[in-house]
Structures are given as C-alpha cells and as structure tokens.
Amino acid sequence: MQTMTTFTKPFCALVIGASGTIGQSLVKALDAHPNCTQVLQLSRHTQPAIDYHDLATIQTAFDNLKEQAPFQLIINTIGVLHTQQWMPEKRLKDLNEVQLKDQFLINAIGPALTIQQFSQLIDSQGGVFATLSAKVGSIEDNRLGGWYSYRSSKAALNMLIKTAAIELKRTKPNMALVAIHPGTVKSTLSQPFRGDEIGRDPDQAANEILSVVLSLTSADTGTFKTYNGENLPW
Ligand SMILES: NC(=O)c1ccc[n+]([C@@H]2O[C@H](COP(=O)([O-])OP(=O)(O)OC[C@H]3O[C@@H](n4cnc5c(N)ncnc54)[C@H](OP(=O)(O)O)[C@@H]3O)[C@@H](O)[C@H]2O)c1
C-alpha cells in the first residue's frame, strides 16, 4: 500500500547540515513554502549542535528535538569532499588512512547514526527522510575512477540507507527513506572542481530537490533519486 505524504497539508521540517550551501537554500525554500509551518535547523553552529567529529552530539541533538516531533520531512545535507588537509585522491597511491577514516565518518557513519535516531521522529502517518548522497557513489555508474574515499563513503552511505529502508518498511511503513543526488551545485564543496562554472545555483537546486522529496510516497522508500526525480543505479 502506498502512502502519499500529505505535503498539501501543513507540515513541519528539519534540515540537518543547515549551515551548508545547499542546506541554507533548503531552509530558505522551506521557509517560503506555503504549507511549511516550521523549519528547524541543526548544524555545527546551532544549539544544540550536531558535529560528526563528536558522534555523541547526534544523541544530544535528538534528545533536544524530540519534544518538537513529529516531523513530516527531514533532510540531511552533511557531507565532505575536501578539507584544508586533503583533496580527493586522483590515484591509488594517494589513498591514506586519515582521509579514508574522515570521509567514512562524515559521509557514512554520521548520516547512518542520524537515520538511526531521527527516523524515530518522522510522523507515523507519513513522512520523508532524505539524505544527500552523490551520483559518484554509484558503483554501477563509476566510469572515471578517482575520488576513492568520497566515492566509497557515499557508496557505503547508499547501502546503509537501502538496508535501513528495508527494515523501516516494517516498523515505519508510511515513511520514505531515500538517498538524493543534488546534481552539481555551486558550493563550497564543489568550488575547487569548477563548481562555480558547471554547477547550478543553490536556490534552484534546493527548489528542485524539494519538489522531488515532496512528491515521494512510501513506495519510494529505499531508492536513490536525482534532483529531477530519476532513479539512479546503486
Ligand atoms: N555541491 C555539489 O555539487 C554536490 C554534488 C553531489 C553531492 N553533494 C552532496 O550534497 C551535500 C551538501 O553539499 P554542499 O554542496 O551544500 O556542501 P557544503 O556547502 O560544503 O556544506 C556541507 C555541510 O556539511 C557540514 N559538515 C561538514 N563536516 C561536518 C561535520 N564534521 N559535522 C557536521 N557537519 C559537517 C557543513 O557544516 P559547516 O558549515 O559547519 O562546515 C555544511 O553544513 C553533501 O552531502 C555533498 O556530498 C553536493
């Protein structure tokens, strides 16, 4: 049985990673949505904060926000591609423990533990929990190689989402738990890779992402979708 999530009625949203480029634009777009009654934000800069370098903050943030539940929409945008210490690996010899561990922590472990906790706050009548992944995390779609730790951490994220979706289909049958590829967007993350030239405006991207997530039904749970609603291969 499919459940339409009723975003045609008033709904409450939570953006995790609200300080990021796409996160800020999602908050703006939700604020402007006529049916969105409240949009709450979590990031390293909010109180409570959520910081994947300190995984205990997920539980603290959850404890603080659970009184405000249920949410009909949760979107997690947290992710990392480069830092001041490292850039995506071009070749096998660039692989290193520090970068692999950090990308798996921020891109896969943190988002999975966030799903573990925050999926409990999705409205049992219907809701969407979307996590931003990346097309380069698709194993089948990998034609160019490179970017070892980013690709593999997003592939791990995808598997964690798919596996959780199968389990939560039983316990939260009205929820859609999905991975979303936002496309190339002008942002801090994409800037070193010609993001400003080839990326879309973040406000446009946020509106496109929202129109996809707001049209999901429970039948879409466990899918990997692009910002224009197409299904991607895992
Ligand atoms: N932009 C693109 O072209 C593109 C393409 C494909 C996929 N994506 C995915 O889309 C998502 C959003 O990307 P974006 O372009 O908006 O990047 P961004 O502007 O760099 O934002 C990244 C977000 O992640 C947060 N973050 C990073 N490390 C964190 C940590 N240790 N703990 C908690 N939060 C942390 C940042 O928080 P601070 O503000 O505190 O740093 C920020 O809110 C990411 O998951 C990315 O992989 C983006």
The ligand as an SDF file (V2000), in Angstrom:
LIG
                    3D

 48 52  0  0  0  0  0  0  0  0999 V2000
   27.6710   20.6780   -4.3500 N   0  0  0  0  0  0  0  0  0  0  0  0
   27.6590   19.6740   -5.1740 C   0  0  0  0  0  0  0  0  0  0  0  0
   27.9280   19.8230   -6.3840 O   0  0  0  0  0  0  0  0  0  0  0  0
   27.2790   18.2880   -4.7040 C   0  0  0  0  0  0  0  0  0  0  0  0
   27.2370   17.2370   -5.6400 C   0  0  0  0  0  0  0  0  0  0  0  0
   26.8800   15.9420   -5.2110 C   0  0  0  0  0  0  0  0  0  0  0  0
   26.5770   15.7380   -3.8610 C   0  0  0  0  0  0  0  0  0  0  0  0
   26.6380   16.7770   -2.9700 N   0  0  0  0  0  0  0  0  0  0  0  0
   26.3130   16.4920   -1.5600 C   0  0  0  0  0  0  0  0  0  0  0  0
   25.4010   17.4650   -1.0900 O   0  0  0  0  0  0  0  0  0  0  0  0
   25.6110   17.6940    0.3070 C   0  0  0  0  0  0  0  0  0  0  0  0
   25.7010   19.1970    0.5850 C   0  0  0  0  0  0  0  0  0  0  0  0
   26.7980   19.7280   -0.1420 O   0  0  0  0  0  0  0  0  0  0  0  0
   27.0950   21.3030   -0.2790 P   0  0  0  0  0  0  0  0  0  0  0  0
   27.4910   21.4920   -1.6920 O   0  0  0  0  0  0  0  0  0  0  0  0
   25.9890   22.1120    0.3090 O   0  0  0  0  0  0  0  0  0  0  0  0
   28.4240   21.4130    0.6150 O   0  0  0  0  0  0  0  0  0  0  0  0
   28.8680   22.4900    1.7110 P   0  0  0  0  0  0  0  0  0  0  0  0
   28.4310   23.8530    1.3380 O   0  0  0  0  0  0  0  0  0  0  0  0
   30.3430   22.2550    1.8840 O   0  0  0  0  0  0  0  0  0  0  0  0
   28.0690   22.0240    3.0250 O   0  0  0  0  0  0  0  0  0  0  0  0
   28.4610   20.8720    3.7310 C   0  0  0  0  0  0  0  0  0  0  0  0
   27.7060   20.7800    5.0260 C   0  0  0  0  0  0  0  0  0  0  0  0
   28.2520   19.6670    5.7720 O   0  0  0  0  0  0  0  0  0  0  0  0
   28.5720   20.1240    7.0750 C   0  0  0  0  0  0  0  0  0  0  0  0
   29.6560   19.3760    7.6810 N   0  0  0  0  0  0  0  0  0  0  0  0
   30.8870   19.1120    7.1860 C   0  0  0  0  0  0  0  0  0  0  0  0
   31.6150   18.4200    8.0900 N   0  0  0  0  0  0  0  0  0  0  0  0
   30.8020   18.2540    9.1710 C   0  0  0  0  0  0  0  0  0  0  0  0
   30.9460   17.6270   10.4340 C   0  0  0  0  0  0  0  0  0  0  0  0
   32.1070   17.0760   10.8210 N   0  0  0  0  0  0  0  0  0  0  0  0
   29.8990   17.6080   11.2860 N   0  0  0  0  0  0  0  0  0  0  0  0
   28.7290   18.2070   10.9510 C   0  0  0  0  0  0  0  0  0  0  0  0
   28.5350   18.8430    9.7870 N   0  0  0  0  0  0  0  0  0  0  0  0
   29.5670   18.8570    8.9170 C   0  0  0  0  0  0  0  0  0  0  0  0
   28.9620   21.5840    6.8770 C   0  0  0  0  0  0  0  0  0  0  0  0
   28.9530   22.2280    8.1200 O   0  0  0  0  0  0  0  0  0  0  0  0
   29.8150   23.5800    8.4310 P   0  0  0  0  0  0  0  0  0  0  0  0
   29.0100   24.6980    7.8550 O   0  0  0  0  0  0  0  0  0  0  0  0
   29.8980   23.5780    9.9090 O   0  0  0  0  0  0  0  0  0  0  0  0
   31.1660   23.3970    7.7540 O   0  0  0  0  0  0  0  0  0  0  0  0
   27.8660   22.0170    5.9290 C   0  0  0  0  0  0  0  0  0  0  0  0
   26.6550   22.2390    6.6340 O   0  0  0  0  0  0  0  0  0  0  0  0
   26.8570   16.8950    0.6900 C   0  0  0  0  0  0  0  0  0  0  0  0
   26.4600   15.6920    1.3120 O   0  0  0  0  0  0  0  0  0  0  0  0
   27.5250   16.6070   -0.6440 C   0  0  0  0  0  0  0  0  0  0  0  0
   28.2840   15.4000   -0.6140 O   0  0  0  0  0  0  0  0  0  0  0  0
   26.9730   18.0350   -3.3610 C   0  0  0  0  0  0  0  0  0  0  0  0
  1  2  1  0
  2  3  2  0
  2  4  1  0
  4  5  1  0
  4 48  2  0
  5  6  2  0
  6  7  1  0
  7  8  2  0
  8  9  1  0
  8 48  1  0
  9 10  1  0
  9 46  1  0
 10 11  1  0
 11 12  1  0
 11 44  1  0
 12 13  1  0
 13 14  1  0
 14 15  2  0
 14 16  1  0
 14 17  1  0
 17 18  1  0
 18 19  2  0
 18 20  1  0
 18 21  1  0
 21 22  1  0
 22 23  1  0
 23 24  1  0
 23 42  1  0
 24 25  1  0
 25 26  1  0
 25 36  1  0
 26 27  1  0
 26 35  1  0
 27 28  2  0
 28 29  1  0
 29 30  1  0
 29 35  2  0
 30 31  1  0
 30 32  2  0
 32 33  1  0
 33 34  2  0
 34 35  1  0
 36 37  1  0
 36 42  1  0
 37 38  1  0
 38 39  2  0
 38 40  1  0
 38 41  1  0
 42 43  1  0
 44 45  1  0
 44 46  1  0
 46 47  1  0
M  CHG  2   8   1  16  -1
M  END
$$$$
